[in-house]
Amino acid sequence: MNNPVILSCSNLRKTYDQGDLQVEVLKGVDFSVTEGQRVAIMGASGSGKSTLLHLLGGLEKPSAGEIMLDGENVSRIKGKKLSRLRNKSLGFIYQFHHLLGEFSLLENVAMPLLIGGQTTQQARQQSEELLQRVGLGHRVKHKPGELSGGERQRAAIARALINRPKCILADEPTGNLDSKTAEHIYQLMLELNQEMRVSFLIVTHDQSLAERMDTVLHMEDGKIIP
């Protein structure tokens, strides 16, 4: 049986106005990600990879084309409805963890649940369980500044997964880590992908990470090339 499509885009285009100049960054991108699939996107800097992730994540609107997420047309919804869909169906991991320095790990990970309407007690319990799963059960009360780079990135992965999203969008998730720490992060993402059936769409320059994905897409000059 074929796995359902979780995220897809068709003829996706993005043009930015720079004064009198129009810069076309995406030039008709088409692909899909199915449930549990691991997809890497590779390409030189400036090929459009990060712009593509921003559009797929609902952070920017496309100039043309269509994005479908979990059966919803992202291109046609906005405001609170878009925020709810993103909170429920997507998780985000960045090269720099973007944890909030004034909050503990437990509070950082619980935040998407609280935003989604969970009670504080439920949010704390689920967050603690997931932090245990990613090997940070002994760090729940620590603040991000007290952790190593690898620990911060594991916490960022826990935060991305806390709502049990259908798909994780990751932008260079190991780009700021040494090779040994990056290896631990690869293993963790692969294990969680298999345990939770969550899809991963990862923008990376890291060939070692890309080789562990089911599919590798190559971007060049705003297009996915064969």
N, C-alpha and C positions, 0 to 999 in steps of 0.2 A: 504493500500500500504506500502511495506517495505521501510524504509529509506535507502538511498544509503550508502555504506561503504566509510568512509572518510580515515581511517587509518587501516592498517592490517599488521600482520607479520606472517610468516610461517617458522617453523623449525629454528628459530633465535638462533644463537650460537655465543658466544664470548669467546675467549681464549687469555689470556695474557702470554707472555713469561717473566719469571723472572729468568734470568740466565739459568741454566740447567733445570729449572722447568717450566712446562706449567700449568697454573691455569685456569681451565674452569669455567667461571663465569655464563654464560647462556648456558643451556643444551637442547635447542630445545623448544622455546617458540612460541605458536600459539594463536592468538586472533585477534579480529577486533573491531573497534569503528565505529558506524554508525552516520549519521548526527544528531546533537542535543543530542546524548547520553552522559550521565555522568558516567564515570567509575573510580572507586578507585582501586589502587593497594596497598595491605598491605603485610607486612612481616617483619621479624626480620632484624636488621642491617646485611649486608653482604649477603642477600639473592639474590641480583642482581637487585633490583628495580631501583636504579639510573643509573646503566649501561644500563638497558633496555631503560630508557628515553633518554639517550645520543644517543643510536643507532637510536631510532625512530625519534629523532630530527635531524638526519644527522650530529651530532657532532663527531661521531666515525663510523667506518665501521665495519660491522659484520664479523666474521670469516666464517660464512656460513648462509644460509637462505636468505629470501627475505622480503623486506619492501615495501609496496605500500602506497603512500600518494596522495590522490586526483587523482587517475588514473595513477600516475607516479611511476616507480620502482626506489625508492631512492637508492637502492644498486648499480644501474648501471649508475648513473649520478654523476658528480662531478664539482668542480670549480664554475664558475659563474652561470651555470644552476641550480646547487644544491642550491646556495645562493638565487637565485630568487625564487625558489620553496619554500624554507623555509620562506623567507620574505613574500610571498603571502599567503601561506596556513597554517602556524603554528604561534602560539604565545607562549611565554615562561614566566612562573612565577616561581620564586625561593623562598626559605625560606628567604634569604636575598635579598632585593629588587634590587640590582645592578643598581640603578639609578646613573647617573653621577653627582657628587657633585658640579661641577663648572657650571652646567647648571640649568636653571629654570625648573619647572615641565612642562611647556608648551613646552620647547625645548626638554626635555627628551622624552615626548610622541610623539612629531612630528618627531623624528629622523628616525623611520622606514619608514615613508612616504617620507621623503627627500631622503633616501637611495633608495627607490623604484622609484624615479623620479618625485614626485609631486613638484609643485611650492611651494615656501615658504608661499605665501598667502593661498593657499589651505590647506597646512599642518597645518598652525596655526589655521585656522578656524575649521577644523575637530577635531584638538586636543583640542581646547577650548570647543567645544560642548561635547566631550566625557568626559573631566574633569568635566564639569557641571553635566553630567549624573552620575558620580561616587561620587558626593558630594564635589568636590574640585574646583568648579568655583571661589571661593574666594581666592584660593591659587596658581593660575596659574603662578604668578611671583615669588613665593617663591622657594628657593633652597631646596633640600632634607634635608639638615642639620637643616632646620628650622621647620620641620614637626615631628609629632608623628609617632610611628611605624606603627599604623593603616593607617594613611594618606599616608605614603610612600608605603605601600602595595597596597592601592587603586590606587595610581599613577602607580605602576608597572602593575596592572591589566589593567588600561587604555592603557598603552603602548603595552601590549600584544594583545589588541583587536583592536588597531587603524587601522590595515590593513584589518579588518573584516576577520580574518583567518577562516579556516574550523574547526581547532582543537587547543585547548590550552593544552600544556603540563605543568603541575605544579608539582614542587618538594617540598613537605612539605610547602605549601603556608601559613599555619597558625602556623607553628612550632616555630616561634619566637615571638608570640603574646600572651597576656593574654586572658583568656577565653571570656571576654566580647567583646574585640576587634575582636577576632577570630569569634565570632558569627556574627558580622557585616559583616565580609569578606565572611562568608558562604552565608549570605543572598544576598549579592551583586553578588556573582558568580552564584547563582541559578537564580536570576532575569535576569542577562545578558545572561545566557544560554537559557532561555525561549524567551527573546526578540530577540536575534540575531541568534538563532538556531545553535550556535557554540557548538561543542563537547568539553568536558573536560575529560582529562585523568590525574588523580591526584594521585601521590605517597604520602601516608600519614600514620602516626602512629595514627592519631586522629580518634577514633571510632565514635565520634559525627559527624564528617564531612563525614566519609565513609557511615554512615547510611542514608545520604541524597542523595546518588548516586543511579543511576538505577541498576548498577552492581558493585559487589565487587569481585576482583580477589585476590587470596592469593598466594604469592610467597614463595617458600622454596627451598633452595639449587639450585638456578638457574632454577627452573621450576615453572610453574603455576600449583597448585595442585587443585583437585576437591573439 
